[in-house]
Amino acid sequence: MNYRHAYHAGNFADVHKHMFLVALIRYLQRKPTPLVCLDSHAGRGIYDLSTREAQSTLEFRQGVGKICHAEQREHPWLRDYHQLLQDWRKSTGLVEGYPGSPAWVAQLLRTQDRQILLEKHPEEAEALRQWARHHAQCALHQRDGYEGIYGLIPPREKRGIVLVDPPYESEEDEFSKLIPALARWVRRWPEGVYMLWLPIKEQQQLERIVRFLRQEQWPERIDKVLLAECSVHATDNALALNGSALLLINPPWTFAEEAAVAQQELWSLLSPAGMGRHAVRWIDLQERKRR
Ligand SMILES: C[S@@+](CC[C@H](N)C(=O)[O-])C[C@H]1O[C@@H](n2cnc3c(N)ncnc32)[C@H](O)[C@@H]1O
């Protein structure tokens, strides 16, 4: 467990993930009924981009930096992301700060909503605990996210999102835990909305994950999942993070159409020279059985 998100906070993958997370919560909040947001790999909650860690990689310049310096942000998802970031920086006084997923979600919670955070690393969990002390609607569990989520679903609200954002330190190892865990959760709570972040290094690797997904036992009603890919470099180098992908199970009605338009603008800001690619597509999970 050497991974520290402080080196990567605010990079292009964070922007992609957090813009989608905000949009997803906004969609689900169109109904007044309570909502719960579960985060299996929560990180430390907030990040300071002036620290040695962030400054040693400067990854945030290619992510949130590009969004903040853009002359225009047209799509409502991008405008919302940017406005929330500005509001958060102003209200916390962290002008060089960047919110982690718990802080993005906390900004959006209504009085009837709550957030449950899981983080295994002792130091990250301690930092998160300090942050959560000031956020009454957030509960924290210092434990393994894969085991922890299973015990927390279905939540009493019956409506909610599970964000799954592992570090992928050893990819094969992570996928071997992650995909069976996701399938178990979906069998236990098929109505939940799940958003899983995936790294894109080589394009074939993403296709391999799709094959792994098809091998799992999914409930009949989960026949398709949505995959949103945003690559900012050619996807041909197994050693570099070239793109960010989000796999969504049970996204809200019409989310896919809007995601394609929002992601296109995001990609054009993150990759002004046109490197990489972007796509939003449905994956048929039951394809193997239908053949
Ligand atoms: C990519 S970071 C999370 C970033 C965060 N979701 C965000 O968007 O701000 C992954 C986190 O997972 C934690 N972690 C690693 N293995 C874990 C496990 N088995 N269960 C829970 N957390 C774990 C790491 O310590 C790290 O803080």
The ligand as an SDF file (V2000), in Angstrom:
LIG
                    3D

 27 29  0  0  0  0  0  0  0  0999 V2000
   -7.1610    6.7240   -6.1270 C   0  0  0  0  0  0  0  0  0  0  0  0
   -7.1180    6.9620   -4.4100 S   0  0  0  0  0  0  0  0  0  0  0  0
   -8.7330    7.5500   -4.0280 C   0  0  0  0  0  0  0  0  0  0  0  0
   -9.0290    8.9320   -4.4870 C   0  0  0  0  0  0  0  0  0  0  0  0
  -10.3980    9.4270   -4.1160 C   0  0  0  0  0  0  0  0  0  0  0  0
  -11.4470    8.4800   -4.4520 N   0  0  0  0  0  0  0  0  0  0  0  0
  -10.6870   10.7560   -4.7990 C   0  0  0  0  0  0  0  0  0  0  0  0
  -11.3090   10.7710   -5.8790 O   0  0  0  0  0  0  0  0  0  0  0  0
  -10.3200   11.7800   -4.2420 O   0  0  0  0  0  0  0  0  0  0  0  0
   -7.1950    5.3100   -3.7930 C   0  0  0  0  0  0  0  0  0  0  0  0
   -7.2150    5.2110   -2.2740 C   0  0  0  0  0  0  0  0  0  0  0  0
   -7.5220    3.8550   -1.9160 O   0  0  0  0  0  0  0  0  0  0  0  0
   -6.8290    3.5340   -0.7210 C   0  0  0  0  0  0  0  0  0  0  0  0
   -6.8000    2.0470   -0.6350 N   0  0  0  0  0  0  0  0  0  0  0  0
   -5.9180    1.1730   -1.1490 C   0  0  0  0  0  0  0  0  0  0  0  0
   -6.3370   -0.0940   -0.9740 N   0  0  0  0  0  0  0  0  0  0  0  0
   -7.5410   -0.0180   -0.3380 C   0  0  0  0  0  0  0  0  0  0  0  0
   -8.4970   -0.9810    0.0870 C   0  0  0  0  0  0  0  0  0  0  0  0
   -8.3060   -2.2970   -0.0940 N   0  0  0  0  0  0  0  0  0  0  0  0
   -9.6340   -0.5400    0.6800 N   0  0  0  0  0  0  0  0  0  0  0  0
   -9.8530    0.7870    0.8710 C   0  0  0  0  0  0  0  0  0  0  0  0
   -8.9750    1.7470    0.4970 N   0  0  0  0  0  0  0  0  0  0  0  0
   -7.8400    1.3490   -0.1050 C   0  0  0  0  0  0  0  0  0  0  0  0
   -5.4860    4.2110   -0.8860 C   0  0  0  0  0  0  0  0  0  0  0  0
   -4.8600    4.4160    0.3660 O   0  0  0  0  0  0  0  0  0  0  0  0
   -5.8980    5.5230   -1.5820 C   0  0  0  0  0  0  0  0  0  0  0  0
   -6.1040    6.5290   -0.6180 O   0  0  0  0  0  0  0  0  0  0  0  0
  1  2  1  0
  2  3  1  0
  2 10  1  0
  3  4  1  0
  4  5  1  0
  5  6  1  0
  5  7  1  0
  7  8  2  0
  7  9  1  0
 10 11  1  0
 11 12  1  0
 11 26  1  0
 12 13  1  0
 13 14  1  0
 13 24  1  0
 14 15  1  0
 14 23  1  0
 15 16  2  0
 16 17  1  0
 17 18  1  0
 17 23  2  0
 18 19  1  0
 18 20  2  0
 20 21  1  0
 21 22  2  0
 22 23  1  0
 24 25  1  0
 24 26  1  0
 26 27  1  0
M  CHG  2   2   1   9  -1
M  END
$$$$
